[in-house]
Structure formats: C-alpha cells, structure tokens
Amino acid sequence: MADPATAARTARILHGLNEIAIDDWNRCANPGGTVPFDPFVSYQFLSALEDSGSVSARTGWQPFHLALEEVGTLLGVMPLYVKSHSQGEYVFDYAWADAWHRAGQQYYPKLQSSVPFTPATGRRLLVPTPDTEAERLLLGAAVQVCQQIDVSSLHITFLPEPQWRLAGEMGYLRRMDQQYHWHNPGYDSFDDFLADLASKKRKNLKRERREAVAHGIEIEWVTGTDLTEAHWDAFYRFYMDTGSRKWGSPYLNRRFFSLIGERLADHVLLVMCRRDGRYIAGALNFIGGDTLFGRNWGCIEHHPFLHFETCYYQAIDFAIARGLRKVEAGAQGGHKVARGYLPEATYSAHWISDPGFRDAVRRYLEDERRYVAEDIDETERRTPFKSTIDLGDLRRE
C-alpha cells in the first residue's frame, strides 16, 4: 500500500511475527538509549503469544501488524490485530459495540493496536529513533488499513501520553482511564517506604504482611535460569483456577508460559508461595528497563492478605532491590491506593469510521475525560502518605 506522501514509503501488513526478522522488529520495539526496555512489545513476547496459539484468528486476535518501510529501510512497526470481539483489552468498548449493533450496523471486525491481554502502558508506534514524522505515518497508514479492509474502527490502547496527544492531533478520538502505580524515589528498603506513610497506614501494612505469612508460608523470587517447567506447572494451576472463576475462559494456554520461560527468562519474575512443601500461590511479573509489571496472580489456598503480599508488597521489595523506579500492578483495583499505589492516567486513541458515530463517541469521551481527571484528583487526597510528602516528588524520575 503506497503512502500518499511519497511513493518511496510503503506500509506492509505482517500476518505474523514470523514475516519479519527478530532483529528488525526489536530494533524498533526496544531501541535502547532513552527508551526503557519494554518486554511486552518485544518480538519474544509477542511471538510467544502467536506461537502458543493464545493469539490467532481462532481466538479472535488475528495478527495484522504494520511495517513502515522506505526504499528497503524499516522506519517503524505497529502491533495490530483484527478483532472479532472486545475481550482481553481492558479498555472497554462494549457499550459502543452495542449502540452500533442497535443502529443496525456491524461493529466487528475491528482493528486493535495493543499487547493482547496486557493492560500495561507502552509505545505502540514503534520507531528505532525518535521520529515524530514516522509516528505520524504509522498513524495515517493504520487509518488507511482500517478504511481499505472496511472495518468499523481502530483502537490503540495504553499509549504513552506523547503518542496519545499526537494521535489526537491527527483526528483520533482520545480516551482516558486510570490505574494505580507505585513509585520509587530512591528507597533503600521497604522500611524507607513505610517511613513515608502516615502512622496508622504504616501499622496496617505491617500487620497485613505479618498475617499473610502467618500459617507457615514461605515466599521466593524465581527468575532467569532458576525458572523450570515445574514452576510453570504450579503457576499455571493458579492461573487457571483464578481465571476460570473470574472470567470463565483464561486467555493464555500452558505453552505460552513455557515459551516466555525460554525467550524472556531474565525479564520474568515469579513470586511463588510455598506451604508444607508445596506451592499454593504465585504472581507473574515482567521486568522492564525501569518498571516492574505485575501481570497474573493465582492461588489454590486462601490466606488473608496473601494476595496483597504476593502481588503488591513483594513487587515493591523487588523494585527497591533492583532499583526500578515504578511498579505497574495491572488494571483496576482502588484498594491499591491504601497500599501506597498512586492513581495514574492511562490513554487510548480511537478512529471511528462512520462520521456520525464518531461524533457521538467524541462527545461521550469529552465527558469521560473530565470525570476521570476529577476522580484522580479526589483519589490523591486520600493516599496513605504523610501530609508532608509531595506526591510529585514520588513520581519524579
């Protein structure tokens, strides 16, 4: 598909990661320099989703990645999927789909630029060097693809704010939501973090940590070459148990976990809980260049506060030990605020093909953005930190 700006630039569709060299994709996805390593847009992670069959046309995530080239030089790539549903996205558009269907139109298929099943903020317009023009070309090419294959819409989710603003400049609709992230201003220990909390909150956290392991539970960190198939067998039992109770059909299959253990071991952290000689709970995290990303949790025994200890407090301990500046503990969860996690805006951009429908969604999103901003402001007034603590200093890199 020729870009209208110049015949030398073309946008090519990749129907799978196997249609591009691993080094070419990764040079765009994780170029180094000032861009922190993002495990989720790496070839290793995305190809594990595809090679395991967790992502495919059959599961409703048909790979349709975009590669922007100029005279044989790769200018940038964009993870893209043709979706036949809205599951596994964490930016909910079910109401939009319902409204469009009630109007007698087809909402699906649609295009989705995201990391499947992963509500973590990261670049979606992947360019090897800072290049706003290349990002603009990717945004424009994605709209052209949307129009040429005649789908209802295009959704780019969990964008960093600069790419979100750029998409808005190009006519995309802008959406805001929020998550809860923990920030590390340079703590040397968990006790340093506790010292920044109000006295009552500090006592509550200490009590939760004590009670979480009160029944002889031992917790270990497993990463790198220490990861084994036995660890993945245990964790997959936890994942299936929790996933089946929460959403009915867990998205990831067993082979996916083996593949990330092979391909991304040094960027994987399993927090595993053992009691009476067997694993009873665990949390899967991914280690980025400056962020620990909490992803999945599961258990086969219930113990008070063990979820908080495994997913939130152990993540903080690990981030401090590794000198990571932030913990992203996944989607939703206002209960994280009492445990030192602060509200953070998340961003998505949307292209709606029909002008009338696009205008209706635009008006809705204007109201929604105001509500989200107000909610973030209100939440910041009830964090557990001492009144003398400047939240801006905590967030400062």
Secondary structure, 3 states (H helix, E strand, C coil): CEECCEEEEEEEEECCHHHCCHHHHHHHHCCCCCCCCCHHHCHHHHHHHHHHCCCCCCCCEEECEEEEEECCEEEEEECCEEECCCCCCCCCCHHHHHHHHHCCCCCCCEEEECCCCCCCCCCCCECCCCCHHHHHHHHHHHHHHHHHCCCCEEEEEEECHHHHHHHHHCCCEEEEEEEEEEECCCCCCHHHHHHCECHHHHHHHHHHHHHHCCCCCEEEEEEHHHCCHHHHHHHHHHHHHHHHHHCCCCCCCHHHHHHHHHHCHHHEEEEEEEECCEEEEEEEEEECCCEEEEEEEEECCCCCCHHHHHHHHHHHHHHHHHCCCEEECCCCCHHHHHHCCEEEEEEEEEEECCHHHHHHHHHHHHHHHHHHHHHHHHHHCCCCECCCCCHHHHHCC
